[in-house]
Structures are given as C-alpha cells and as structure tokens.
Amino acid sequence: MSTSASNVDTQVQVKKIRFEGNSLYILLSDGREISLPIDQMNWLKWLANATQEQRSKWTIEPGGFAVYWEELDDGFEIEHLLSLQPLA
C-alpha cells in the first residue's frame, strides 16, 4: 500500500470500529469489515487486557489510516492490518 500524496484519496480508511466480546471489528471505507480475535493475536494483547471502558476510548487518526487509544498509549495502522497473514 503506497502512502504517497497522490494515492491518499484512493487508500482504504477506517470508518468505524466496534467490539463484540474479544473480537474487534473494523469497518473500512471500501465497505469491507475486518474482524480480529484480539485475545489470540500477540501484538494485540494490550487491547485484550484493557477494560471495556478503556477499549471504548479510541480515536481514528487524521486521514483515517490508524486507530489509537490514548489512555493505553497504543494503536495500529490499517496498512498493517491489511498486510496480515491469516491465523494458522
């Protein structure tokens, strides 16, 4: 995924996120929804261990290319999610 200024408008962006149990759902600007089992992904243990209140305090970074939890001082970029390999 390119991040050059000429491609910014055509890149996928985060529109909304929600949690159901220990699954995180991310709605993208192209209509896809990605679900992540946060308790099964080592790089998201910080989010799996967060309280429901902490999980609810997220923001979409300007441009829609990342989600960030200020209280947890962590987040992720959509480009990273889209490059993930399926769980084996």
MDTraj code that builds the backbone (N, CA, C; nanometers):
import mdtraj as md
import numpy as np

residues = "MET SER THR SER ALA SER ASN VAL ASP THR GLN VAL GLN VAL LYS LYS ILE ARG PHE GLU GLY ASN SER LEU TYR ILE LEU LEU SER ASP GLY ARG GLU ILE SER LEU PRO ILE ASP GLN MET ASN TRP LEU LYS TRP LEU ALA ASN ALA THR GLN GLU GLN ARG SER LYS TRP THR ILE GLU PRO GLY GLY PHE ALA VAL TYR TRP GLU GLU LEU ASP ASP GLY PHE GLU ILE GLU HIS LEU LEU SER LEU GLN PRO LEU ALA".split()
xyz = np.array([
    [0.0839, -0.1170, 0.0000],
    [0.0000, 0.0000, 0.0000],
    [0.0884, 0.1233, 0.0000],
    [0.0701, 0.2088, -0.0924],
    [0.1512, 0.3295, -0.1033],
    [0.0963, 0.4399, -0.0148],
    [0.1871, 0.5218, 0.0358],
    [0.1421, 0.6349, 0.1166],
    [0.1772, 0.7671, 0.0503],
    [0.2057, 0.7636, -0.0789],
    [0.2378, 0.8883, -0.1467],
    [0.1158, 0.9787, -0.1512],
    [0.1398, 1.1083, -0.1563],
    [0.0312, 1.2064, -0.1524],
    [-0.0672, 1.1865, -0.2661],
    [-0.0215, 1.1406, -0.3808],
    [-0.1106, 1.1226, -0.4949],
    [-0.2087, 1.0085, -0.4757],
    [-0.1778, 0.9133, -0.3860],
    [-0.2646, 0.7983, -0.3639],
    [-0.3483, 0.8085, -0.2369],
    [-0.3331, 0.9124, -0.1603],
    [-0.4016, 0.9235, -0.0320],
    [-0.5521, 0.9118, -0.0468],
    [-0.6108, 0.9755, -0.1459],
    [-0.7559, 0.9733, -0.1625],
    [-0.8088, 0.8372, -0.2011],
    [-0.7268, 0.7513, -0.2607],
    [-0.7737, 0.6212, -0.3057],
    [-0.7462, 0.5104, -0.2057],
    [-0.6796, 0.5397, -0.0959],
    [-0.6483, 0.4370, 0.0024],
    [-0.7668, 0.4090, 0.0934],
    [-0.7670, 0.2901, 0.1461],
    [-0.8713, 0.2481, 0.2392],
    [-0.8502, 0.3187, 0.3720],
    [-0.9607, 0.3607, 0.4323],
    [-0.9562, 0.4304, 0.5599],
    [-1.0505, 0.3626, 0.6598],
    [-1.0227, 0.3840, 0.7875],
    [-1.1113, 0.3359, 0.8935],
    [-1.2324, 0.4270, 0.8995],
    [-1.3494, 0.3676, 0.9057],
    [-1.4721, 0.4450, 0.9228],
    [-1.5289, 0.4297, 1.0633],
    [-1.5156, 0.3092, 1.1184],
    [-1.5752, 0.2830, 1.2495],
    [-1.5160, 0.1544, 1.3044],
    [-1.5100, 0.1440, 1.4358],
    [-1.4731, 0.0171, 1.4986],
    [-1.5752, -0.0164, 1.6069],
    [-1.5809, -0.1450, 1.6394],
    [-1.6689, -0.1909, 1.7473],
    [-1.6111, -0.3196, 1.8042],
    [-1.6502, -0.3497, 1.9263],
    [-1.6078, -0.4721, 1.9926],
    [-1.7297, -0.5591, 2.0193],
    [-1.7106, -0.6884, 2.0048],
    [-1.8077, -0.7885, 2.0488],
    [-1.7265, -0.8950, 2.1206],
    [-1.7383, -0.8974, 2.2518],
    [-1.6555, -0.9880, 2.3306],
    [-1.5091, -0.9536, 2.3108],
    [-1.4289, -1.0518, 2.2728],
    [-1.2871, -1.0286, 2.2480],
    [-1.2564, -1.0191, 2.0985],
    [-1.3557, -0.9801, 2.0208],
    [-1.3345, -0.9566, 1.8782],
    [-1.3480, -0.8084, 1.8490],
    [-1.2557, -0.7590, 1.7684],
    [-1.2566, -0.6202, 1.7233],
    [-1.2997, -0.6201, 1.5776],
    [-1.3969, -0.5371, 1.5436],
    [-1.4459, -0.5243, 1.4070],
    [-1.4116, -0.3850, 1.3569],
    [-1.3507, -0.3796, 1.2393],
    [-1.3085, -0.2530, 1.1802],
    [-1.3789, -0.2377, 1.0463],
    [-1.4632, -0.1355, 1.0339],
    [-1.5318, -0.1052, 0.9086],
    [-1.4439, -0.0131, 0.8273],
    [-1.4169, -0.0521, 0.7021],
    [-1.3311, 0.0253, 0.6136],
    [-1.4114, 0.1054, 0.5130],
    [-1.3490, 0.2055, 0.4573],
    [-1.4167, 0.2959, 0.3641],
    [-1.4604, 0.2277, 0.2352],
    [-1.4026, 0.1133, 0.2016],
    [-1.4439, 0.0423, 0.0801],
    [-1.5546, -0.0592, 0.1070],
    [-1.6079, -0.0604, 0.2304],
    [-1.7197, -0.1477, 0.2646],
    [-1.6799, -0.2776, 0.3323],
    [-1.5534, -0.3118, 0.3307],
    [-1.5091, -0.4340, 0.3987],
    [-1.5119, -0.4131, 0.5495],
    [-1.5308, -0.5243, 0.6206],
    [-1.5206, -0.5229, 0.7657],
    [-1.4234, -0.6337, 0.8052],
    [-1.3219, -0.5968, 0.8796],
    [-1.2205, -0.6907, 0.9264],
    [-1.2522, -0.7245, 1.0712],
    [-1.2453, -0.8525, 1.1054],
    [-1.2622, -0.8909, 1.2461],
    [-1.1317, -0.9521, 1.2941],
    [-1.0949, -0.9158, 1.4170],
    [-0.9712, -0.9632, 1.4767],
    [-1.0001, -1.0228, 1.6140],
    [-0.9587, -1.1468, 1.6371],
    [-0.9728, -1.2065, 1.7706],
    [-0.8578, -1.1553, 1.8580],
    [-0.8792, -1.0441, 1.9272],
    [-0.7692, -0.9753, 1.9941],
    [-0.7007, -1.0596, 2.1013],
    [-0.7717, -1.1551, 2.1582],
    [-0.7098, -1.2398, 2.2602],
    [-0.6244, -1.3512, 2.1998],
    [-0.6246, -1.3652, 2.0679],
    [-0.5447, -1.4675, 2.0000],
    [-0.4286, -1.4079, 1.9211],
    [-0.4128, -1.2775, 1.9269],
    [-0.3088, -1.2103, 1.8494],
    [-0.2115, -1.1434, 1.9457],
    [-0.0889, -1.1951, 1.9488],
    [0.0096, -1.1447, 2.0450],
    [0.0282, -0.9944, 2.0370],
    [0.0270, -0.9363, 1.9192],
    [0.0512, -0.7932, 1.9060],
    [-0.0686, -0.7093, 1.9526],
    [-0.1807, -0.7736, 1.9864],
    [-0.2968, -0.7015, 2.0394],
    [-0.3296, -0.7395, 2.1843],
    [-0.2369, -0.8045, 2.2531],
    [-0.2600, -0.8421, 2.3940],
    [-0.2914, -0.7194, 2.4800],
    [-0.2282, -0.6071, 2.4495],
    [-0.2537, -0.4832, 2.5245],
    [-0.4006, -0.4446, 2.5160],
    [-0.4645, -0.4713, 2.4033],
    [-0.6053, -0.4378, 2.3855],
    [-0.6944, -0.5447, 2.4480],
    [-0.6547, -0.6701, 2.4390],
    [-0.7304, -0.7787, 2.5014],
    [-0.7337, -0.7627, 2.6529],
    [-0.6253, -0.7093, 2.7102],
    [-0.6163, -0.6911, 2.8553],
    [-0.6810, -0.5613, 2.9040],
    [-0.7226, -0.4760, 2.8131],
    [-0.7853, -0.3486, 2.8506],
    [-0.9279, -0.3709, 2.9002],
    [-0.9742, -0.2793, 2.9833],
    [-1.1134, -0.2864, 3.0286],
    [-1.2056, -0.2446, 2.9143],
    [-1.3328, -0.2756, 2.9294],
    [-1.4320, -0.2353, 2.8295],
    [-1.4344, -0.0830, 2.8155],
    [-1.4215, -0.0121, 2.9266],
    [-1.4195, 0.1342, 2.9235],
    [-1.2972, 0.1848, 2.8472],
    [-1.1810, 0.1257, 2.8721],
    [-1.0600, 0.1667, 2.8002],
    [-1.0723, 0.1386, 2.6510],
    [-1.1284, 0.0243, 2.6162],
    [-1.1465, -0.0100, 2.4749],
    [-1.2370, 0.0894, 2.4033],
    [-1.3327, 0.1446, 2.4749],
    [-1.4293, 0.2353, 2.4122],
    [-1.3726, 0.3734, 2.3827],
    [-1.2542, 0.4035, 2.4330],
    [-1.1954, 0.5376, 2.4173],
    [-1.0924, 0.5403, 2.3046],
    [-1.1363, 0.5098, 2.1840],
    [-1.0483, 0.5085, 2.0682],
    [-1.0744, 0.6310, 1.9820],
    [-0.9765, 0.6628, 1.8994],
    [-0.9925, 0.7699, 1.8009],
    [-0.9354, 0.7215, 1.6685],
    [-0.9931, 0.7725, 1.5620],
    [-0.9389, 0.7477, 1.4286],
    [-0.8446, 0.8628, 1.3993],
    [-0.7221, 0.8287, 1.3643],
    [-0.6219, 0.9304, 1.3369],
    [-0.6585, 1.0088, 1.2103],
    [-0.6134, 1.1343, 1.1997],
    [-0.6434, 1.2146, 1.0810],
    [-0.6080, 1.1391, 0.9529],
    [-0.6984, 1.1433, 0.8580],
    [-0.6798, 1.0705, 0.7334],
    [-0.7378, 0.9309, 0.7370],
    [-0.7732, 0.8814, 0.8564],
    [-0.8364, 0.7510, 0.8690],
    [-0.7444, 0.6321, 0.8533],
    [-0.6136, 0.6530, 0.8654],
    [-0.5191, 0.5453, 0.8394],
    [-0.4739, 0.4699, 0.9639],
    [-0.5241, 0.5078, 1.0806],
    [-0.4849, 0.4405, 1.2045],
    [-0.5923, 0.4609, 1.3103],
    [-0.5913, 0.3694, 1.4082],
    [-0.6788, 0.3792, 1.5251],
    [-0.5866, 0.3871, 1.6460],
    [-0.6214, 0.4751, 1.7407],
    [-0.5343, 0.4979, 1.8553],
    [-0.6165, 0.5059, 1.9832],
    [-0.5616, 0.4464, 2.0894],
    [-0.6190, 0.4517, 2.2235],
    [-0.5221, 0.5327, 2.3095],
    [-0.5539, 0.6590, 2.3316],
    [-0.4632, 0.7471, 2.4058],
    [-0.4370, 0.6953, 2.5467],
    [-0.5415, 0.6526, 2.6154],
    [-0.5273, 0.6048, 2.7532],
    [-0.4342, 0.4825, 2.7610],
    [-0.4332, 0.4023, 2.6574],
    [-0.3485, 0.2830, 2.6531],
    [-0.2148, 0.3103, 2.5850],
    [-0.2011, 0.4286, 2.5274],
    [-0.0803, 0.4703, 2.4561],
    [-0.0384, 0.3678, 2.3509],
    [-0.1370, 0.3235, 2.2724],
    [-0.1088, 0.2270, 2.1668],
    [-0.2175, 0.2337, 2.0609],
    [-0.1900, 0.1717, 1.9486],
    [-0.2835, 0.1677, 1.8376],
    [-0.2238, 0.0882, 1.7238],
    [-0.2842, 0.0996, 1.6057],
    [-0.2326, 0.0287, 1.4884],
    [-0.2734, 0.1022, 1.3618],
    [-0.1975, 0.0776, 1.2561],
    [-0.2255, 0.1346, 1.1251],
    [-0.3024, 0.0329, 1.0412],
    [-0.3931, 0.0805, 0.9592],
    [-0.4735, -0.0065, 0.8742],
    [-0.3852, -0.0808, 0.7748],
    [-0.2818, -0.0168, 0.7256],
    [-0.1903, -0.0818, 0.6329],
    [-0.1343, -0.2100, 0.6938],
    [-0.1048, -0.2062, 0.8237],
    [-0.0538, -0.3248, 0.8934],
    [-0.1603, -0.4347, 0.8947],
    [-0.2841, -0.3989, 0.9258],
    [-0.3913, -0.4988, 0.9291],
    [-0.4100, -0.5655, 0.7936],
    [-0.4072, -0.4861, 0.6892],
    [-0.4308, -0.5399, 0.5562],
    [-0.3159, -0.6279, 0.5080],
    [-0.1996, -0.6170, 0.5701],
    [-0.0857, -0.6983, 0.5304],
    [-0.0724, -0.8259, 0.6132],
    [-0.1603, -0.8463, 0.7111],
    [-0.1521, -0.9632, 0.7971],
    [-0.1832, -1.0919, 0.7209],
    [-0.1176, -1.1985, 0.7616],
    [-0.1464, -1.3307, 0.7077],
    [-0.2558, -1.3944, 0.7953],
    [-0.3404, -1.4799, 0.7386],
    [-0.4440, -1.5474, 0.8190],
    [-0.3813, -1.6277, 0.9320],
    [-0.4553, -1.6425, 1.0428],
    [-0.4093, -1.7260, 1.1539],
    [-0.4067, -1.8712, 1.1091],
    [-0.3043, -1.9424, 1.1473],
    [-0.2937, -2.0838, 1.1072],
    [-0.3629, -2.1730, 1.2069],
])
top = md.Topology()
chain = top.add_chain()
for i, resn in enumerate(residues, 1):
    res = top.add_residue(resn, chain, resSeq=i)
    for name in ("N", "CA", "C"):
        top.add_atom(name, md.element.get_by_symbol(name[0]), res)
traj = md.Trajectory(xyz[None], top)
